[in-house]
Amino acid sequence: MMLQVVHVRETSSRETRMPQLGRLFSQFHLSSKASESSQDKIPNQTATLPDFIQHVRKLTGIRKEDIYCNLRIPDQFQTAKDDINIVILTGQGIFCIDVKPWRGTVSAQNQNWHVQVKEEDQNVANTCIEQIEDPLKAIKTKTANLCGHLKRSGVSVRQSLFFPRVIFLSQNCELDEELRKRRELVSHSQIDGFLRSFREGYIGWISDALTPSWLSGHLSYRQMDSVREVLRRVGTWDLVRLHCGEQLKGDFQSCQYIALDRQETETLEFTRVQTLSTDSLWALLGHAPQVTVRMYKRGSQGWLGKSLNATTTIPSNTSVIFRISGEEADAKIPANTIHSITLSN
């Protein structure tokens, strides 16, 4: 006889967690436990958003300039800024896509969705049911916010030209019968067909782009150029790269010894003393080890490399205050653990 244990856990999109770095290092990854991957299939194991973006570019043939990642779209009150994982600009319209790495059986239950995962261990069958806020409702809201943001920026695009989608990366994720009927939801087996549809419609979009939008029903070249200008100015997340190789996304708040202008500065690179003997010598002399921080100008890339804006030296134990995405409290990250910080627009 097998004993069955059921665990129910409720998760919101803004779930509060203790800001412990060890638990947060992997939060920039869209991980999946599916096992098989190849060059012609969406990578399943340790898939990241950049991996999926590369897959999107390969199958769609869409230019890099028309695929945007993690755009943080302000709402009508200019307060909340929820990010859209991927925005794809085409002649057919604007596709707003959120990507989910879930595995298990997914069903819709009233206002929440349930993700049910079964695991068997000898004579015990564990069933974990996680309650999650409706991702389809969320992407529709963020898509409407993008439409409103474009309009406030002087670019009017009909709402019918916005297409919200939710993509499920894992082949171990199964949507129930009702959810499979929703065209906005793309399961793992449908991903490549969905992406190839962009390439198939490319010739038609070219001819439509030469025709006024009110005649073709699609975006014209002029509209697409105007949308690009607005999307380029939309901020994303700041990105902290750690020496251990992990990445954290969120908002850079401050650092005690660093004064910078975000409009002028794009990257901060942290260089620490590498040898233990040097660190020990500094300690014997009564000095704390130090970290050199080089700040590089935004958008400047000459033939000799990035243009240096400023340089400063700070104690290695200085805390960089960073609000990690999804957290309600600031994290204090030691400067000697940071490789670089990239600031969004």
N, C-alpha and C positions, 0 to 999 in steps of 0.2 A: 504493500500500500504506500502510495506517494503522498507526502504532506505538502500542501500548497499554502504559500504565504504571500499575501498581497500587501504591498506598500503603496500608499497614495501620497504624492508630494505636489504641492501647488507652487508654481513658478510664475512670476510676472516678468514682463519685459524689462522692468527696472528693479529687479530683485535686489534687496539689500544684502551685501556680504561684507565681512570684515576685510579691510584692504590689506591682506597679507600677500606679499609679493610672490611667495612660493606657489600660491594658488592661482595667481594671475598671469604668470609668465606665458601660459599657452593661450590666452584669451584672444590673441590676434589670429589664431588658427581656426579653420573650419574643419575639425577632425571628423573622421568617419572610420568605422571598424570594418567596412566592406573590404574584401581582400584582393580583388583582381583589378589590374589596371594595365593599360598599354597606350601607345602613342595615339591610337585612333579612338580611344575611349576616355571619358572624363576620369581623371585620376581619383581613386576612391580612398586609398590609404594615406593618412596624414595630408589630406587635401587642404590647401589654403586658398584664400580668395584670389591672390595673384596667380596661382596655378589654374584656377577656373577661368580667370580673365584671359590667360593665354589660350586656353581651349576655345573660348568664345571667339577670339580673334582668328584662330585657325579655321574654324568651321564656317564662320559668317563672312569672312573676307572684309569686314568693316574696318575702316581706318582707326588707328589708335586714338586719334583726336576726337572720335565720335563715341568713345566708350569711357564713361566716367565712373569712378569708384568711390564709395563711401561719402557721397555728397550729403551735407547736413542742411536740410531745407527748413527755413524758418516758417512757422505757421502764420496765420493772418494777424496775430497779435505781436509778431516778431519776438516771441519769448522762447518757446520750445524749439529745439533743432534736432529732430530725429533723422538719422541717416538712412539713405537708401543704398543698399549694397552696390547695385550696378544700375546705371542709366545709359541706355543705348539710343542714340539719335539716328534715325533713318528717315528716308523720304516718306515711308508709310506712316510714321508717327514716332512718339517718344515712349520707349519701353522702360518701365520702372520695375526693377527686379530685386526681390530679397531672396537670399540663398540660405537654406537650412540644412544642417548636417545630421538631422535626426535619424535614428534607427528605431524600428519597432512598428507597431500598428497605430495609425493616426486616425482619429475620428473627431467629429465636431459634436460637442455637448453644450447646448445653449450658448452662453457667452464665451465659454472656454473650449479649448481643444484638449483631447487626451492623447498622450503618447504612451502606449502600453508595450513594455519590454518583458519578455519571459526568459528566464534563465534557469536551467536545471542543474542541480548539484547533488549527485547520488540520489537519495530518496526524498529530497526536498526540491519543490518547484517554486521558485521565486517569481512573482509578477509585480513589476513596478509600474505604477500608473502616474504619470506626471501631468498635472494640469497646467496648460499654457495659454496665455492670452491669444485670441484669434489672430493669426498672422495675416490672413487675407484682409480682414478689416483694417489692420495696421498699414499694409502696403497701399490700400485704397485711400486711406487718410493722407498718407505721405505723398501719394500721387496727386491728390487734390491740392495739397499744399504747394507742390511744385508748379501746378497750373496757375495757382494764385500768385506765386512768387514771380513767375514770368510776366503775368499781366501787370503786376505792380512795377515791374522793371521796364514796361513799355512794349512787351512782346505778347501779342494776343494769339493764342493757339486754341482752337476748339477743343473742348473737353473730350470729344469723341476720338481725338488723335493721341490720347494718352492710354497706355495699355499696362495695367498693373499685373505683375506675375509673381508667383512664389515657386522657386525651384528647389526640389529635394534631391540632394547630392547622392545620398547613400542608396545602394541597391538593396540594402536591408531595411528600407523604409517602405511600408505598404499603406496606401491610402484606402480607407473604407469605400464602399460602393457609392455612397452619396458624394464624397469628396472627389472621386474619380470623374464625376460628371461635370465638375467645374473647370471650364477652359482656362481659368486664371492659374490653375495649379498644374505644375509640370513635374511628373515623377521621374525617377532615374532613367527608366527605359525610354522616356519621351524626350530627354534632353537633346540628343544629337539631331533628332528630327526637327525639334523646335528651332535649334540654332541654324540648321541647313536651310530652313524656310526663309531666313534673311537673305542668303545668297541667291535663292531661286527668284526672289522678288526684286533683285537688284536692278535688272534691266528695265522693268516696269517703273521703278522709282526714278530712274534717270529721266525717262520721258515725262513723267509726272512733274518732276522738279522744274521743268522748263515751262510748265503750264501754271497759271495762277491757281492758288489754293482753292478758291471758291468754285473753280471748274473741275479740278482733278479730285478734290476731296482729300488730297495728301499735302505734305509740306512742300513749299516751293524752295528754291535755292536761297532766296532772300530771307525767308523765315528761318531756314536752317542756320544761316550765318548769324542771324540775330539771337537765336537760341544758344548757339555756341558761345557767343560773347557773354551771355548771362551765366551760363554754366561754368565758364572758366573763372568767374569771380566768386562762385559759391565755395565756401570753406569746406574742408574735410576735417579729419582728426589730426592733431599733433601726434607724432610717432617717436617713442623712445626706443632706441636699440641698445640692448645691454651687452656687456662683454661676453656673457654666456651664450649669446646668439639669439636670445628670445626678444620679443618685441611687445611693447605696450602701446595701445592707442588711447587717446583721451585729450585733455586740455592742459598745456603747460601753464602753471600759475605763477611761479616766481622762484628765484634763487637769491639768497641773501647777498651774495657778492657780485651778481651779474645784473647789469642794467642794459636793456636792449629795446630796440624799436622793431616791433613785428613787421611793420611795413617795409623795413630795410633789411631785416635779417631772415634768412631761410633755414640755415643749418648751424648747429653748434656741435663741434667735435671736441670730445674729452680725451686727453692724453694723460695717462698716469705713469708714475715711476715703475719700471718693470722689474728691477732687481731687489731681492729681499735685503741684501747688504746695504744698499743705498737707503732703503727705508729705515733700517736699524740705525744707520749713522745719523739720519735726521732726528730720530728719537733720542739718541744719546746726547745730541747737541741741544735738546729741549725744543725741537721744532716738530710740528706735525707734518706728515707726508702731504704733498700737494698735487693738484691736478691742474693741467693747463687747458684752458677752454679757448678754442678758436671759433670766432663767429664769422660766417660767410654771407656775403650780400645776396639778396633775393634776385633770382633770375639772371645772375651774371655768370657767364661761362665763356671765358676767353680761351685762346689756344694754349695758354699756360695752365688752364684749370680754373677753379673757382676763385673769385676775387675776395680777398680777406677784408673783413669789415673792422674787426677789433680782436684783441687778444688779452686775456686776463689769467691770473693764477689764483686758485682758491684752495683752501684746506680740503684734503681728500674726504674727510668725514662730513663735509657740507651736505645738507639735505636739499634736494631739488623737489619742490612742491608740485605735484602732478595729480590732477583729477582723472583717474582711470575711468574709461567708458563703463557705464553701468553702476558705478559706485556713488554713494552719497556722502563720502568723506574723502578728503585729500590724502594721498599717499606721500610719504617722505622717502625718497629714493636717494641713497648715498651716492655722491658724485663719482666715487671711485668704481662704482659698478656700471656706470653709463659709458657707452661707446659714442653715441651721438643722439641729438634731438633734432627732428625735422619739424618745422613750424608750418602749419597750413596757412592759406591766404587770410 
